[in-house]
Structures are given as structure tokens and as C-alpha cells.
């Protein structure tokens, strides 16, 4: 990490969601944020649910998001590392986006070192206590055979189905399921247990998924940060090599 450079973490933009007040304006706002950090970014980690829905067929891709994809390609072309951790909405990224935009795709949570600090990065849908139903759906969505069967259905049906599921979940409160930044939060509990069992191995746990923005120290060492969302919070985390700060973008 070069002197004067920073690493950024962002999640849950849900670009393209029909329930956004203005999907086009949300996309433009994300692009403005990317423009605002491109001069200082050494790396950007997008921690899942960047798109509200995405499925790459063998020879076609969904419409939309051209401003966003173009900006990501501009960043990677200039030497900025852009990492994309898949979430529970943008699971089905295969080879098109990596080859066209230069992103580095991560399909599972992982640990990495940045400026001598250890980071545990994930979307947050695979950590902590997970209901059997959600665990089953997550397995089905990630299963390659199920993906091939899904691809055999015409997009006019699959896109409408996916949008209906997402919209219905959000209208019933699924987008903001009421998590709190306390010790009972499943991601806080997961991080506490992880560092307790591994003697404080992680300096920073960073997740998305819950659509809440907060930071707190862990009694077992290190800290946990949840990056919020771009539906109502417009928050992100910034690491300058020594301090991790949670910020709001008002541009």
C-alpha cells in the first residue's frame, strides 16, 4: 500500500432494484463516489449485493449498469485493484464481468493483510447463526447443477421471477431485517468467537448484508465494521494504513 493511498470498502448498493426511488440516480451516485476516490484508492473492496440481480448466460448478459461497469473498468485500467465479493443477490457472476471490467471475484469470505493489518472480509450472509431455510437457499443458488438448470429457462421468465422475489422481500422488511449492533448480532458474535478461538488473529472484520452501518471494538481483540447500504445510508469504510473510518457520501 503506497504512501498517501487508501483502501475502500462498500456494499449493498443493490443497483437495478425496482424498489429504489430512482435506480438510475442511485447508479450515478455510486459512480460519483467512485470518481471521488479514484485518485487515492489503491484498492476497492465491494462486499456483495452490488447488483440487485445478475445472471450471466453463456452468450448474453442482463441489460443496464453501463455507467457503473464503465467506471469500474476505468479504475482497473488505471491500476486500482477492484475486488468483488459475491453476496446473496449477485451470486451468478461467472467470467464476463472479470474479463470485461478487470474485477477480482471472491466467492467466499477470506482473510487478507493490508498494510500489516489482518482483515476478515465477507458479505456476511455466510457467517454466524443462519436459519436452515436460508442455508438451503444459499446452497441451491451456489450449486452448479442448479445454476445450469436455471440458465435453461428463458430470461423473460427468470428476470421477472428474480425481481419479484427481491421486491417482495424488500417490501416485507427483508432489506433491513432489524439487526442491531449489539452482542446478540450474529456477525458480532461470529467475530468475537473467531478472535477468541484464534487469539485475536484479526484486526478488522468488515461485512455488509445487514444494511446497518456501525463500528465497535471486540472484547476478543480487533474490531468489527458493517458498511451499511446505498438504499438510504450511502456509507462506506476507508482505511488509510493505520485507521479504519466509517463515512457517509453526500455527493
ChimeraX attribute file (.defattr): number of C-alpha atoms within 10 A of each C-alpha:
attribute: neighborCount
match mode: 1-to-1
recipient: residues
	/A:1	14
	/A:2	11
	/A:3	9
	/A:4	11
	/A:5	16
	/A:6	21
	/A:7	23
	/A:8	22
	/A:9	24
	/A:10	27
	/A:11	31
	/A:12	27
	/A:13	26
	/A:14	24
	/A:15	24
	/A:16	21
	/A:17	20
	/A:18	14
	/A:19	15
	/A:20	16
	/A:21	10
	/A:22	13
	/A:23	17
	/A:24	15
	/A:25	12
	/A:26	20
	/A:27	22
	/A:28	15
	/A:29	18
	/A:30	21
	/A:31	17
	/A:32	16
	/A:33	16
	/A:34	18
	/A:35	14
	/A:36	13
	/A:37	18
	/A:38	20
	/A:39	14
	/A:40	16
	/A:41	24
	/A:42	20
	/A:43	22
	/A:44	24
	/A:45	20
	/A:46	28
	/A:47	27
	/A:48	30
	/A:49	26
	/A:50	24
	/A:51	21
	/A:52	22
	/A:53	20
	/A:54	20
	/A:55	20
	/A:56	15
	/A:57	19
	/A:58	10
	/A:59	6
	/A:60	10
	/A:61	13
	/A:62	12
	/A:63	8
	/A:64	12
	/A:65	15
	/A:66	10
	/A:67	13
	/A:68	18
	/A:69	17
	/A:70	13
	/A:71	18
	/A:72	24
	/A:73	20
	/A:74	16
	/A:75	25
	/A:76	19
	/A:77	12
	/A:78	11
	/A:79	13
	/A:80	21
	/A:81	19
	/A:82	23
	/A:83	20
	/A:84	25
	/A:85	25
	/A:86	23
	/A:87	29
	/A:88	22
	/A:89	20
	/A:90	18
	/A:91	20
	/A:92	18
	/A:93	17
	/A:94	13
	/A:95	12
	/A:96	15
	/A:97	16
	/A:98	15
	/A:99	11
	/A:100	12
	/A:101	18
	/A:102	21
	/A:103	23
	/A:104	15
	/A:105	17
	/A:106	18
	/A:107	16
	/A:108	13
	/A:109	18
	/A:110	11
	/A:111	13
	/A:112	11
	/A:113	11
	/A:114	15
	/A:115	12
	/A:116	11
	/A:117	13
	/A:118	17
	/A:119	20
	/A:120	18
	/A:121	22
	/A:122	28
	/A:123	27
	/A:124	21
	/A:125	20
	/A:126	17
	/A:127	16
	/A:128	15
	/A:129	13
	/A:130	12
	/A:131	8
	/A:132	9
	/A:133	9
	/A:134	13
	/A:135	13
	/A:136	12
	/A:137	12
	/A:138	16
	/A:139	12
	/A:140	13
	/A:141	16
	/A:142	15
	/A:143	11
	/A:144	11
	/A:145	11
	/A:146	12
	/A:147	15
	/A:148	11
	/A:149	9
	/A:150	15
	/A:151	15
	/A:152	10
	/A:153	10
	/A:154	9
	/A:155	16
	/A:156	8
	/A:157	9
	/A:158	15
	/A:159	15
	/A:160	11
	/A:161	12
	/A:162	15
	/A:163	17
	/A:164	13
	/A:165	11
	/A:166	19
	/A:167	19
	/A:168	14
	/A:169	14
	/A:170	15
	/A:171	11
	/A:172	10
	/A:173	11
	/A:174	13
	/A:175	19
	/A:176	15
	/A:177	14
	/A:178	11
	/A:179	13
	/A:180	14
	/A:181	18
	/A:182	11
	/A:183	12
	/A:184	11
	/A:185	14
	/A:186	18
	/A:187	27
	/A:188	24
	/A:189	16
	/A:190	17
	/A:191	26
	/A:192	22
	/A:193	17
	/A:194	16
	/A:195	20
	/A:196	16
	/A:197	11
	/A:198	10
	/A:199	11
	/A:200	19
	/A:201	17
	/A:202	23
	/A:203	19
	/A:204	22
	/A:205	24
	/A:206	23
	/A:207	28
	/A:208	28
	/A:209	25
	/A:210	24
	/A:211	24
	/A:212	20
	/A:213	22
	/A:214	16
	/A:215	18
	/A:216	13
	/A:217	14
	/A:218	21
	/A:219	13
	/A:220	18
	/A:221	18
	/A:222	19
	/A:223	22
	/A:224	24
	/A:225	25
	/A:226	29
	/A:227	30
	/A:228	27
	/A:229	25
	/A:230	24
	/A:231	20
	/A:232	11
	/A:233	17
	/A:234	23
	/A:235	25
	/A:236	24
	/A:237	23
	/A:238	18
	/A:239	17
	/A:240	19
	/A:241	17
	/A:242	11
	/A:243	7
	/A:244	18
	/A:245	13
	/A:246	18
	/A:247	16
	/A:248	14
	/A:249	14
	/A:250	10
	/A:251	9
